């Protein structure tokens, strides 16, 4: 073991450390997913206006939860994760809105 440590030079150790630092920082960073965040927020607002909170509570909860996770991921600079959370939030918000409109239409409360 001691021979191995002696053969490692300081330059080798610095190169390996720089390599790991570079890849850990690049995996977290990236462009901020502003477009995905805005689209998810608009979808959440539309779902809320349609009454999804009471008619499609499951989808609404998942949409809201993914949006919150996306906001937290952006604050922590995990932009790729944030993008995925916002995309999922938008999908669930759209499902909540569609489900709400369908339920209202079937019950005679409104147009789809």
C-alpha positions as a printed Julia matrix, in Angstrom:
112×3 Matrix{Float64}:
   0.0    0.0     0.0
   2.84   2.35    0.86
   4.47   1.71   -2.52
   1.26   2.68   -4.28
   1.05   5.94   -2.39
   4.66   6.74   -3.17
   4.11   6.2    -6.88
   1.22   8.64   -6.99
   2.47  12.09   -7.61
   0.81  15.26   -6.48
   0.05  16.15  -10.1
  -1.84  12.88  -10.57
  -3.93  13.51   -7.49
  -4.73  17.05   -8.64
  -5.77  15.82  -12.09
  -8.1   13.2   -10.65
  -9.62  15.7    -8.22
 -10.15  18.26  -10.97
 -11.83  15.61  -13.09
 -14.31  14.7   -10.35
 -15.03  18.31   -9.45
 -15.67  19.18  -13.09
 -18.14  16.34  -13.64
 -20.01  16.85  -10.39
 -20.58  20.52  -11.15
 -21.49  19.99  -14.8
 -24.04  17.3   -13.96
 -26.0   19.7   -11.78
 -25.8   22.88  -13.78
 -27.28  23.75  -17.1
 -29.66  26.29  -18.51
 -32.49  27.29  -16.22
 -35.74  25.68  -17.41
 -37.67  28.96  -17.5
 -39.9   27.95  -20.43
 -40.92  24.69  -18.76
 -41.58  26.51  -15.48
 -43.83  29.08  -17.16
 -45.74  26.43  -19.12
 -46.26  24.39  -15.96
 -47.49  27.46  -14.06
 -49.94  28.36  -16.83
 -51.22  24.77  -16.9
 -51.64  24.81  -13.11
 -53.55  28.09  -13.26
 -55.84  26.79  -16.01
 -56.5   23.59  -14.06
 -57.27  25.57  -10.92
 -59.7   27.82  -12.79
 -61.52  24.8   -14.18
 -62.09  23.44  -10.66
 -59.53  20.65  -10.71
 -58.85  21.05   -7.0
 -62.17  19.4    -6.2
 -62.96  17.39   -9.35
 -59.53  15.85  -10.04
 -57.73  16.07   -6.72
 -55.26  13.26   -7.47
 -53.94  14.8   -10.66
 -54.0   18.24   -9.08
 -51.94  17.09   -6.1
 -49.34  15.44   -8.37
 -49.11  18.56  -10.53
 -48.68  20.85   -7.56
 -46.14  18.54   -5.91
 -44.02  18.28   -9.06
 -44.12  22.06   -9.46
 -42.88  22.54   -5.89
 -40.13  19.99   -6.44
 -39.13  21.85   -9.6
 -38.91  25.14   -7.71
 -36.75  23.54   -5.03
 -34.52  21.94   -7.66
 -33.95  25.32   -9.33
 -33.02  26.86   -5.99
 -30.49  24.06   -5.49
 -29.2   24.54   -9.07
 -30.34  21.07  -10.21
 -31.66  22.44  -13.47
 -32.04  19.16  -15.36
 -34.07  17.69  -12.51
 -36.12  20.88  -12.33
 -36.93  20.62  -16.02
 -38.26  17.09  -15.56
 -40.36  18.13  -12.56
 -41.88  21.04  -14.49
 -42.68  18.83  -17.48
 -44.4   16.33  -15.18
 -46.27  19.15  -13.42
 -47.57  20.39  -16.76
 -48.68  16.9   -17.8
 -50.54  16.29  -14.53
 -52.11  19.77  -14.6
 -53.39  19.16  -18.13
 -54.78  15.77  -17.08
 -56.46  17.42  -14.08
 -58.04  20.08  -16.26
 -59.22  17.59  -18.88
 -60.62  15.24  -16.26
 -62.44  18.12  -14.58
 -63.97  19.35  -17.83
 -65.09  15.82  -18.71
 -66.68  15.28  -15.28
 -68.45  18.62  -15.48
 -69.71  17.86  -18.99
 -71.01  14.44  -17.95
 -72.83  15.92  -14.98
 -74.3   18.73  -17.09
 -72.47  21.53  -15.29
 -70.7   22.99  -18.31
 -69.06  22.66  -21.65
 -65.89  20.62  -22.11
